[in-house]
Amino acid sequence: MKTTPIITAIALTLTTATAWAGHYRPGPEPAPFSDTARVVSSTPIYEEYNDPRRDCWTERTGYTYEKDRRSYGGAVLGAIVGGVVGNQFGKGGGKTASTAAGAAIGAMTGDNIDNDDRGARRVPVEEERCRTVDNWSRRITGYDVVYRYQGNQYTTFLPYDPGPTLRVRVNVSVDER
């Protein structure tokens, strides 16, 4: 007997529906529930990061020489004395010229005498030196957790250490083997 493909498909559908009719009852899936699992191990996972800092110090690089501050008291006193002495010579306009010349010569002489022992002092030259120093640190980013539930072993990653037990969500479904 020869059958057409449409009749074969309808017969197969009816046979499958009849076979499942006694065993399958449509309805809501069971709701998931919570239970407790035993934690086998909890291993912290670290992240390394660098927070570089600047390290600076002052370093002596050499010396420079500076003369002591100049004193002008000797020049002033020498000008006064030189002017008085120069005023003793000459007459009329010559007297004024000799007073001025005496004041000028007295100022130079007084300045040389007063600042003759002025020395140079050695002053250190200091420069700031800096460098960047690595500052490595570690922080925990989470935990690789191995736990056992109903005789099976599972692994997961958690942002916290769960302790000796772990709450798990259980969802039951039909195994259609």
C-alpha positions in Angstrom: 0.0 0.0 0.0 1.3 3.4 -1.0 0.8 6.3 1.4 1.2 10.0 0.7 3.6 12.1 2.7 0.8 14.2 4.2 -1.0 11.1 5.6 2.2 9.8 7.0 2.9 13.1 8.8 -0.7 13.1 10.3 -0.4 9.5 11.5 3.0 10.2 13.1 1.6 13.3 14.9 -1.4 11.3 16.2 0.8 8.5 17.4 3.2 10.9 19.2 0.3 12.8 20.8 -1.3 9.5 22.0 2.0 8.3 23.5 2.4 11.4 25.5 -1.2 11.9 26.5 -1.0 9.5 29.5 2.3 10.8 30.8 2.5 14.5 30.2 0.3 17.0 32.1 0.8 20.6 31.2 1.1 22.9 34.2 3.3 25.4 36.0 7.0 24.6 36.6 7.9 24.2 40.2 9.3 27.4 41.8 13.0 27.5 42.6 13.9 27.3 46.3 17.0 28.1 48.4 19.1 25.5 50.2 22.6 25.4 51.9 25.7 24.0 50.4 29.0 23.2 52.1 32.0 25.3 51.0 35.0 23.2 50.2 37.5 26.0 49.5 37.5 29.8 49.1 40.6 31.2 47.4 41.2 34.9 47.3 42.0 36.4 43.8 44.3 39.4 43.9 44.8 42.3 41.5 48.2 44.1 41.5 48.2 47.8 40.8 50.9 50.5 40.7 50.4 53.9 42.4 53.7 55.7 41.6 54.9 58.5 43.8 57.4 61.3 43.3 60.5 61.1 45.6 62.4 64.4 45.9 65.5 65.5 47.8 68.0 68.4 47.9 71.5 67.7 46.7 74.7 69.8 47.0 76.1 70.1 43.5 79.0 72.5 44.2 80.0 75.8 45.6 80.0 79.4 44.5 81.9 82.4 45.9 80.3 85.6 47.0 82.0 88.6 48.4 80.8 90.1 51.7 78.6 93.1 51.5 80.4 96.3 50.8 80.5 98.9 53.5 80.1 102.6 52.5 81.0 104.1 55.9 84.7 104.4 55.1 83.9 106.2 51.8 81.7 108.7 53.6 84.2 109.4 56.4 87.1 109.6 53.9 85.1 112.2 51.8 84.5 114.3 54.9 88.1 114.2 56.1 89.4 114.7 52.5 87.1 117.7 52.0 88.3 119.3 55.2 92.0 118.8 54.3 91.5 119.9 50.7 89.8 123.1 52.0 93.1 124.1 53.7 94.7 124.7 50.3 94.2 127.3 47.6 92.3 130.5 47.5 89.1 131.5 45.7 88.1 129.0 43.0 91.2 127.0 43.7 90.0 126.4 47.2 86.7 124.9 45.9 88.6 122.7 43.5 91.0 121.5 46.2 88.1 120.8 48.5 86.3 118.7 45.8 89.6 116.9 44.9 90.3 116.3 48.6 86.7 114.9 49.1 87.1 112.6 46.1 90.5 111.3 47.1 89.4 110.9 50.7 86.3 108.9 49.6 88.4 106.5 47.5 91.0 106.1 50.2 88.4 105.6 53.0 86.5 103.0 50.9 89.7 101.0 50.2 90.7 101.0 53.8 87.3 100.0 55.0 86.7 97.2 52.5 90.3 96.0 52.2 89.6 93.0 54.3 86.3 92.1 52.7 86.6 88.5 51.7 84.8 86.1 49.5 82.8 83.4 51.3 82.0 79.9 49.9 78.3 79.3 49.5 77.0 75.8 48.6 74.9 75.4 45.5 71.9 73.1 46.1 69.6 71.6 43.5 66.4 69.7 43.9 66.5 66.2 42.4 63.4 64.1 41.8 62.5 60.6 40.6 59.4 58.5 40.1 59.2 55.5 42.4 56.9 52.5 41.7 54.6 51.7 44.6 53.0 48.3 43.9 50.1 47.0 46.0 47.7 44.1 45.9 44.0 44.1 46.7 41.4 41.3 46.7 39.0 41.4 43.8 37.0 38.3 44.8 37.1 34.7 45.7 37.1 31.4 43.6 34.7 29.3 45.6 34.4 25.5 45.4 31.2 24.1 47.0 29.5 20.7 47.3 25.7 20.2 47.0 23.9 16.9 46.9 27.1 15.0 46.3 28.2 17.2 43.3 31.0 19.7 43.3 30.6 23.2 41.7 32.7 26.3 41.4 31.8 30.0 41.2 33.4 33.4 41.6 32.0 35.6 44.4 33.0 39.2 45.4 33.0 38.1 49.1 34.3 35.2 51.2 31.2 33.1 51.8 32.4 31.3 55.0 31.8 27.6 55.7 28.4 27.4 54.0 26.8 29.0 50.9 23.1 29.7 50.1 22.2 28.2 46.7 19.1 28.5 44.5 17.7 25.2 43.4 15.6 24.9 40.3 14.0 21.5 39.6 13.0 20.4 36.1 12.1 17.2 34.3 14.9 15.1 32.9 13.6 14.0 29.4 16.1 11.2 28.6 
